[in-house]
Amino acid sequence: MTKQQKIGACLGGVCGVCALVLGWFLYSAYADYQAALEGDEEEGTEGLIAAKEKNNKFYTQSNPFPSTDSINQIESNKAVYASWIDHSVVLAARGDLPPPPSDLDGTVFKQSLFEQVTKMQKLPGGVGGRICADKFWFGFDQYLGEAGKTPERIELPLLHAQFIAITNVVDLLHSSGVLEIRKIERVAVQMDDADDPSRGGSRRKSGKGKTDQKAEADSEPKHFDFNLEYVVRASAFVKVLNGLAKSPRFYVVGDFSFEHEGESLKSRLDRAASASAGGGSSSRGRRGRGRDRDQEKSEEAESGVVTNPETTPILVRMKLSVYDFGKSKAYVEGMLDDAAKDAAAGAAKDAAAPSQKEGK
């Protein structure tokens, strides 16, 4: 056998081995493909063809949705969610404003308003020993004072609610240690055509529809907005926010800002900077100017501008909203009693459960 024949035989053997390996891989891939399509009885696997036929049969010949279990679960979730909403509204409505008396008159309301405002004017504070300046009418300037008018009957429900809300807020500010109340502004309530008496209630319906619409409107949450400005120390301001949060009445602080009363820190620093710039050409050394700056910093610390805000009053501007959820006192008390009974029954059931297990 020549050399060329030997090389040809080796190459032929290698090609044969490669062909056998490729054939084996092709056979294995085909076998796996067939097993995926038809499944394997020995391994208990289901093929793609059988799964596809089952899915087609499931979606075309049966109606799995909605099932009875899913409907029952949805109804159960709706009941739990509705109960949670009712309980949340009851908790938020504990401090709802009382309704005005049915026989409330404009003259009687103005007299009561004047008496209550006079009492609030005499509360102790930081303005000559009182909480406000002279002739401060707590947001009712147009009904009190020299040019005060008597409110119309149609205005009384809103004025009565705002009056009670303001008296409660003033009591909270006074109990928290506010030094001075400078501004209480009643934000105008936005009414639609159905509630605006000046437009005749064009969208109101007659008969039963009118009654249902009025009942639905009365049960919807309402809010009364006020803009407040008062002078307070930092610790008392924290008491004000905590008092609003702990109150059973539903208060919402929209936003607030505050600034230091008297000479601000910026003006003091600007004055110190200008003084140091003016004395730059002095013959004093750096050590002397350094002692002066240290003295200025110590004076600022002693004045309480930086390190002790307790000694520096601040002017707070706050937007406050008082919400009313339209729930009667009897409704709220009844719902709270039911919740208390349910809680007591649940506690008794939990307490009886260990004894029953021991008996078994």
N, C-alpha and C positions, 0 to 999 in steps of 0.2 A: 504494500500500500504506500502510495506516494505521500509526500508531505501535504500536498493540496487536498488529497482525499481525507487525510486525518483531520485537517482543519474544517473541512466541510462536514464531516461526521460529528465533530464537537458542536459546531453551530447548529446542526440539525437537532442534536440532543437537547441543547439549551432551549431552542424554540419549542420543542415538544413539551418540556417541563413547564415553560411559561404558558403554553396553551392549556395544559392540564390545570394549572392554578387559576387562570382566568375562567375556565369552564366551571371550576368548583365555586368561585365567587358568584358567577352568573346563576348557577343553580341555587345557591343559598339565598340570593336576593329574590329570585323568583318564588322560592318556597316561602320566604317571609311575606312576600306580597300576597300570595294566595292565602296564607294563614290570616293576614290582616283582613282580607276580603271575606273569606268564608268562615274564619274562626278555627279554633283547635279544640276538638272534643276531649282529648286527653288532659289538656290544661284547663278546660272549662271556660275558655274565652269566647266572646261573641264577636263575630265578624262585622265589618262595616256594612255589608249588604243586608244582614239581618237587622242591624240597628237602624238602618235607613228605612227598611220596610216597617219596623215597629213604630218609628217616629211618624211616618206617613199615616199609618193606621191610627195612631194616637191623636194626631191633629185633624185628620179628615173624618174619622168615624166616631169620635167621642167629643164631648163638650166639658172639659175639666174646669173651666172658669165661668162664672164664680162658683166655688164650691160652698157647701153649707158651713163648713168649718171656717173658711175665710170670711164669710159674711158675719158669722157669730163673733169672730175676733174683732172685726171692724166695729160692730155695734158695741161690743164691750169697751173698746178703746174710746169710742165717742162718748160713752157714758162716763168713763173715768175722766176724760178731758173736760167735759161739761161740769162735772163735780168740782174739779180743780179750779176752773174759771170762777164758778160761783163762790167757792171758799175764798179765793184771792180777792174778788170784788168785795165780799163781806168784810174781810180784814182791812181793805183800803177804805171802806165806807164807814168805819167806826166813828170817824170824826166829821161826818157830813154836817153841813150847816143846817140849823133848824129852819123850818119854813116860817114865813112871816105870819103874824096873826091875821085872821080873815077880816077883822074890823079895823085894820091899820089905816090911820088917817095921816095926811100930809102934815098937818099942824102938830099932831101928837108925836109923829116921828121926828120932826124938827126939834121939838122940845126935848125929847129923849136924847137925840143926837147932841144937842148943846150941853146937856147935863153930863153926859159921858165924856165928851171932849174936854169939858172943864176939869173933870177929875183927872184925865190923862195929862193935862197941862201941868198939874200940880205934882206929878210923880218926881221923885228926887233924881237929880242928875248933875251935870257939870256946867250948866248955864245959869249962873246965879242961884245954884241949889236946885234947879229944876231940869227936867229932861229935854225941854224945848224952849225956843224963844217965845216972846210975847206974840199973841195973835197968830199962833200956829194952829191950823184947823185940821191937821191930819188927813189932808186930801179932800175935805168937804168945804173948800173955800166958797164955792158958788152957792151953798146953802146956809153958811154961817157968816159971821162978820157983819159989817155995816151994809153991804149990798147983797146979803143972803136972801135967797128966794125960798118960797115954800115948794117942796117937790110935788109934782103931779102924782096922781094915784097910779098911773101906769108905770112910773119910775120906781115905786116903792119896793117891789120884790127884789129888783137888782140892788137898790141902795141898801136894803135891809141885809142882804147877804154880804155885800162889801163892807158894811159897817161892822158886822160881827167878825168878819175876817180880819179887819184892821185892828179892832180891839184885842183880838187874840194875839196878833203879831206884836202889838205894842207891849202887851203883858209879857210876852216871851223876851222881847228886847230888854225890858226893864229888869226882869229877873236874871238875865244873863250879865248885867252890869254895863249896859250901854251908857255912855256919857251924855250923848246928845243925839236927838233925832232931827235931822235937817230937812228931810223931804220925804213925803209920801204921796205918790202920784197914782191915781186910779187910771189904768189903761182902758180905753173905750172897748166895750164888748162888741165884736163883729157879729151881726145878726143877718140871716138870710131873709128872703122875701116872705117866707112862711112865718117867721117870728117877728118881723119888723112891723110894729103897730102903725107906723107912719105910712106904710104902703097898703094897709088894709088886709094883709094876709092873703094875697092873691092866689097862693098855691094851696091854701087849706081847703079841705073837702068838707062837704056837709054830711050830716047823719053819722052813721057808724064809722065811716072812713075818717072823719074829723076826730072822733073820740080815740080811735086806735092810733092815729098819727100823733095826737097830743100825748097819749100815754107812752108811746115809744120815744118821743122827744124828751119827756120828763125823766125817763129811765137812762138816758144817755149821759155820759160824764160831761160836766161843764167845768170851766176853770175861770178864775178871776185873776188878772195879772196886775201887779203893782211894781212900781219903780221906787226903791228905797235908797236913802242916803243917811248914814248915821256915823257918829264918831265913837270909836271904841278902842280899847286896848287889845293887844294880840290875843291874850288869854281869854278875854271875854268874847272875842270874835269866834274862837273855837267853841265856846259855850253856846253861842247863837246857832252855829251849824249843827252841833249835837242836839240842841233842843228842837230844831226843825226836823231832824231825823227821827227823834224819839217820840215826837208828838203823834197822837192818834189821828190827827187831821193830816190829810195828804198834801204835803208841801213839795214843791219842785223849785229848786234854785236854778234858774236858767243860766245866768252868768253873773259874775261879780268882779270888781276891780277895787283896788285900794291904793292910797298914797299917804305918805307921812304928813301929819299936820305941822304947821309952822314952817320953819326954815328947812328945806329939804337937804338931804345928804349931798346931792349934786351941787347945789348952790354953795354949800360949805366947802366942798372940795375945790370948786372953781375959785372961790375967794382965797383959799389957801394957796392955790397955784399962782394966782395973780400977785399975791403978796410975795411969794418966793421969787417970782420973775422980776418984780420991781426991785428986790434987794439983791439982785445977782451981782451988781458991781460993788457991793460992800466989801470992806476990807476984812470982814470976818472970815475965819478959816472954815474948812469943810466940817470940822468937828463941831463948831458952834452951830452951823446951819443944820447939821444932823440932830443936835439936841433940840432945836426948835421944831423940827418935823416930828420927833418923838413926842414932844409936848402936845402938838396939835392932834396927833393920833390918840393920845391918852385923853384929851378933852373930848374928842368925838366918842370914845368908848364910854366915858363917864356920862355923857348926855344921853346915852341909850340908843343912838341912831343905828349902830351896827350890832353891838354885842348884847344889848338888853332891850328888846322891843317892848318889854312890859312897861317901861317908863315913857314910851313915846306913843301918843294916841295916833290912830290911823283913821282916815276917812274912807268908808266903805260905800261903794255904789253896787246895788244888788237888784236883779230882776227876780221877783218872787211870784210864783203861781200857786193859787189855792184851788184844789180840785174838789168837786162834788160829784158823787156817783149816782145821785138820785134815789138812794135806798132809804126807806123809812126806818126809824129807830126800832119799831116792832119787828120789821123784817130782819134787821141785823141781829137783834137780840135772839130771835127765834132760830136763825141759822147758827149762831154761836152756841146756843143751847143744844141744838141737834148735834153739832160737832163734838161738844163736850160729852154728850150721852154716848155717841159712837166711840169716842176715845175710852170712856169708862168701861163700855161693854167689851172693847178689844182687850183692855188691861185685865178685866176679870176672866176673859177667856184664856189669855196667856197664863194667868195665875193658876187656873184650874187644870191646865194641860199637864203639868208635872204630877199632880195628884192622881189624875186618871191613869197615867202611865204606871205609877206605882201600884195602883189597884189591879191593873192587868197583870 
